[in-house]
Amino acid sequence: MTGAVPSASGCIFCDGATAADPARAELVVARGRLAYVVLNLYPYNNGHLMVAPHRHIASLAAASSDELSEMMTLTRDAEIALTEAYQPQGINIGINIGRPAGAGIVDHVHIHLVPRWTGDTSFISVFGDTRVLPEELRDTVKRLRPIFERLGS
């Protein structure tokens, strides 16, 4: 997540996990016992989600089996929710561990899910340092949260 806004605790994912920052907590679309799903504040495309463990860990190697399992289950649910809500033609799913690998937040591991369409505008982010999003983040939350609630029940 490039251009991340500093948080009170120093970790935007820890703030989102504990709802310490109400603005970030509003972006959470699903909470599990060990991990949660949150919208990226600076998305590459509409519906850009991240799955993060509640615990402040920097790598998958530091995660417990239960954390890994819940993160993957939430990633699957995110794929289902994005497919239902946006009908993307593809989804990039990735984990960047370490700054050289592209991690904007290096101390708290997280999984990105970015819906993709043929001819989408995410190339502008690379070449023009600009984001083109026709949907407000609040609208994205309203669209995705009910799907996650249904999947969780």
N, C-alpha and C positions, 0 to 999 in steps of 0.2 A: 504494500500500500504506500505509494509514494505521496509525499506532501502531507504526511500524517500530522494531525494537530496534537501537540503535547497535552498530556492529561495530568490531573492532580496527583495520581499515584506514579506517574511516569510510564504507565502501560495502558494503552487504549483498550486492550483486550481484558485486562483485569478490571478496569472500570466498567466495561460492558457486562462482564460476568457478575459483578456485584451490584450493578445499577447505581454505582457511586456518582455517575454523571448522567442526569436525566435525559440530556440531549442524545447521548449515545445509547442509553437504554431504550429509547423510542425506536431505534433502528433494529433492535433484536426481534427476529421473527419466530424463533423457536428456542426453548431452553430445555436441555436435558439435565440429568443428574450430574454429569461430569463434563459436559461440553454444551455449546450453544451455537446458533446460526445468526449472523448479523449482516446487515447490508453494508457494503463498502461506502464510506462517506465520500470517496472520490472514485466512483465506478468507471470502468472502461466501457460498459454497456448497461442498459436498463437491466435490473435484476442481478447485478454483480453481488454475489454473496460470499461470505467467509464463514468457515466452521472453525471454532477455536475451543480448546479445552479451558475449563474454568481455572485450572492450576497453571501457574506461571512457569512454563517450561519452554526451552528453546528448540527442542528437536523431538522427533518421533522416538529416538532412542531413550529419551527420558520419560516417555509416556508409559503408563501401566497398560496391561492388556485390556482392562475395562475401558480406559480412556480411548485407546485405539479403536476398540469395537464401537463405542458410542460415536466417536468422530466419523467413522465410516458409515454408520447407520444414518447419521444426520446428513452426511454428504449424499447418500442415496436418496433420502427424503428431499433434499434440496434439488437434486436432479429431477425428481418426479414433479416437485412444485414448479420449478422453472419451465419444464416441458408443458405442464398443464396451463400455466398462466401466460406464457409468452410464445409457445410453439417455436422455439429456436430450431435452426437447421443443424446446430451442433452446440456443444458446451465444452469450453476449455476448463479442465480441472487440474490444479497444480499446487505444489508446495515449494516455496523458495526458502531454503535453509541457508542462512548466511548472506551477508551483504553482496559478496561477489556473485551469488546465485540470483540476485534480484530482490532479496527480502528488504522491504521498507521498514518493517518491524522485526528485528533480528532476535529478540529475547523471548518472544512468545509465538510458538509455532501456530500456523493457521493454514487452512486449505481454501484456495480461491475457486469459485465456480463462476465462470463468465459465459453467459449465453451468447451465441454467435449466429450470424446470418450471412449468406453470401452477399458480398458488397457492403457489409456494415461499415460504420465510420470509425472503428477503433484505430485505423491507420492514422487518423488525425492526431491522436494522442501521442504517437511516436514522432510524427514529423512536425506538427504544429503546436505541441504542448497545450492542446485544447481538448475539451470534452464536449461531445454533442449528445445530449440526452433529452428526449422529448417528454420524459416523465419525472415528476418531482419524487424525491425519496419517500415522502409521506404517502403518496399514491402507491408506490411500490410495496410499502409495508402493508397497506390496506388490501392489496391484491394477493400478497403471499401469505400473510399470517393465518387467514382462515384455512388455507390449504394445509399448512403445517399442523394446525390444530386438528384437522380431520385425520391427517396421517398419524398423529400421535395418539389418537384414541383407539 
